[in-house]
Amino acid sequence: MAKLTGAEVARHNTKDSCWVIVHGKAYDVTEFLPEHPGGAGIILKYAGKDATAEYEPIHPPDTLDKYLDKSKHLGEVDMSTVEKEEQVKDPSEIEREERIKRMPPLSQCYNLLDFEAVARQVMKKTAWAYYSSGADDEITMRENHNAFHKIWFRPRVLVDVEKVDFSTTMLGTKVAAPFYITATALGKLGHPEGEVVLTRAAYKHNVIQMIPTLASCSFDEIVDARQGDQVQWLQLYVNKDREITKRIVQHAEKRGCKALFITVDAPQLGRREKDMRVKFSDTGASVQQSTGGSAVDRSQGAARAISSFIDPSLSWKDIPWFRSITKMPILLKGVQCVEDVLRAIEAGVDGVVLSNHGGRQLDTAPSGIEILAEVMPILRERNWQDKLEIYIDGGIRRATDIIKALCLGAKGVGIGRPFLYAMSTYGLDGVDRAMQLLKDEMEMNMRLIGATSIKDLHPGLLDLRGLQSGHHAVVPGDTLSLNVYDPLQSPRFNEKAKL
Ligand SMILES: Cc1cc2nc3c(=O)[nH]c(=O)nc-3n(C[C@H](O)[C@H](O)[C@H](O)COP(=O)(O)O)c2cc1C
């Protein structure tokens, strides 16, 4: 079949006839316009043109096959005939490219916060805004990290710590260290290869990767990147259309995922104002599992644009249904108080993640570590501590943070942004180094508190009195985190407007 020419495609540049080019192929998206979860406006911006660069980071590669009828796939385009648009570079983008050339060598990153400091300087504005933002005033986001500074150690000395083993098990899987890569959406915003980079690092370090519903890579690509007996879990945003949800869950189980983490803290996505301010939706956003067409405000940044399909009616009543569709262990990700942990036990789930979604949902929700400190004594009182596995995530940047969580009774911890930043700056080598740094810190700090294995960690090694001090919005616990925190901005005045 003859290839289409750029001129032929360019003629279809209105809402009445809208063609776009993605990866050298043309698509007729006219009828799809009103259904696009990211809004029609962004597609129309590329009507008749090549949309690949904007499309790529936020759509898994199988999106067009899945959601656009085959009759609308118009075939290959002779790309030599497509007019290249003159790109006028924003001066801040030129400065960023300069900074990339001067990036510190990877060997200069000595801890997880160092990757964040570099990422802030070299990531694209939109990507940085999406990854780094938290909800509202970002109080919870900062508290997640600061809360660890309220807990101090009560180290034991003269313990033979020549040999230290910090391997453990998570839901029956033996892992090299008590942390896992938690689910974070849109990996290709940070790295052209996306989530598979994290898959490779997880394999190398023998830790588990939780695959996000909203990954940039397709689910199958992430599973295909698995090596050996590597274990992955699935994070699930529950779709209003339960048939879609069922299909996702059963497909994941068939492809070997070992646990289902249902996100329960996001009936609606929080307002992340940094993300909104860079007007991500102007540059495009969509998502793979969307049912499309719902009345969502599409001017509110990447996060909101991609989440219109999430079911706000999800409730405890749905848990038995999940049990009926899968044999995978079921865990609730985003539990935030003791009462709900007790309820989760009654509902018979296999575990919970005490988490506030990295401070991206309800602002002034408590940190995972603080909830854990409240939950565990109550479970122990009832002798319920072994009824489910408890994980936490949010703000974990140091092995001391991990050790504190394990002393309190967590089975393991999830880490989100630090691995994203390591991937966005130095790729696989960056994530590899970040994990190795954490492991080195684990070994050293286990020795220094006098523990040779995970089973030696117990609440007696902690001084929790600081937790009694209540909440303060800003308690900068360390200068490193203060350096990397990107303050919220006020609205910008229009510099071009004439007085
Ligand atoms: C950029 C980004 C995207 C995220 N996407 C998801 C998601 O799609 N589903 C989900 O359950 N949690 C998501 N989270 C929350 C993380 O799973 C986790 O709760 C949080 O990142 C932990 O905090 P940390 O980033 O301080 O480690 C996301 C977090 C970030 C930073």
PDBQT file of the ligand as one rigid body, heavy atoms in Angstrom, charges set to zero:
ROOT
HETATM    1  C1  LIG A 501       5.012  10.408  40.453  1.00  0.00    +0.000 C 
HETATM    2  C2  LIG A 501       4.216   9.517  41.332  1.00  0.00    +0.000 A 
HETATM    3  C3  LIG A 501       3.233   8.728  40.769  1.00  0.00    +0.000 A 
HETATM    4  C4  LIG A 501       2.479   7.871  41.567  1.00  0.00    +0.000 A 
HETATM    5  N1  LIG A 501       1.553   7.067  40.981  1.00  0.00    +0.000 NA
HETATM    6  C5  LIG A 501       0.846   6.205  41.742  1.00  0.00    +0.000 A 
HETATM    7  C6  LIG A 501      -0.098   5.343  41.140  1.00  0.00    +0.000 A 
HETATM    8  O1  LIG A 501      -0.305   5.374  39.927  1.00  0.00    +0.000 OA
HETATM    9  N2  LIG A 501      -0.790   4.497  41.943  1.00  0.00    +0.000 N 
HETATM   10  C7  LIG A 501      -0.593   4.451  43.300  1.00  0.00    +0.000 A 
HETATM   11  O2  LIG A 501      -1.228   3.660  43.994  1.00  0.00    +0.000 OA
HETATM   12  N3  LIG A 501       0.320   5.252  43.894  1.00  0.00    +0.000 NA
HETATM   13  C8  LIG A 501       1.032   6.121  43.149  1.00  0.00    +0.000 A 
HETATM   14  N4  LIG A 501       1.955   6.932  43.752  1.00  0.00    +0.000 N 
HETATM   15  C9  LIG A 501       2.193   6.803  45.198  1.00  0.00    +0.000 C 
HETATM   16  C10 LIG A 501       3.323   5.824  45.487  1.00  0.00    +0.000 C 
HETATM   17  O3  LIG A 501       2.936   4.499  45.232  1.00  0.00    +0.000 OA
HETATM   18  C11 LIG A 501       3.773   5.890  46.949  1.00  0.00    +0.000 C 
HETATM   19  O4  LIG A 501       2.658   5.809  47.795  1.00  0.00    +0.000 OA
HETATM   20  C12 LIG A 501       4.577   7.150  47.241  1.00  0.00    +0.000 C 
HETATM   21  O5  LIG A 501       5.313   7.557  46.121  1.00  0.00    +0.000 OA
HETATM   22  C13 LIG A 501       5.519   6.923  48.384  1.00  0.00    +0.000 C 
HETATM   23  O6  LIG A 501       6.160   8.093  48.723  1.00  0.00    +0.000 OA
HETATM   24  P1  LIG A 501       7.649   8.515  48.258  1.00  0.00    +0.000 P 
HETATM   25  O7  LIG A 501       7.515   8.963  46.847  1.00  0.00    +0.000 OA
HETATM   26  O8  LIG A 501       7.975   9.583  49.208  1.00  0.00    +0.000 OA
HETATM   27  O9  LIG A 501       8.541   7.290  48.397  1.00  0.00    +0.000 OA
HETATM   28  C14 LIG A 501       2.707   7.815  42.966  1.00  0.00    +0.000 A 
HETATM   29  C15 LIG A 501       3.698   8.619  43.527  1.00  0.00    +0.000 A 
HETATM   30  C16 LIG A 501       4.452   9.456  42.728  1.00  0.00    +0.000 A 
HETATM   31  C17 LIG A 501       5.518  10.285  43.359  1.00  0.00    +0.000 C 
ENDROOT
TORSDOF 0
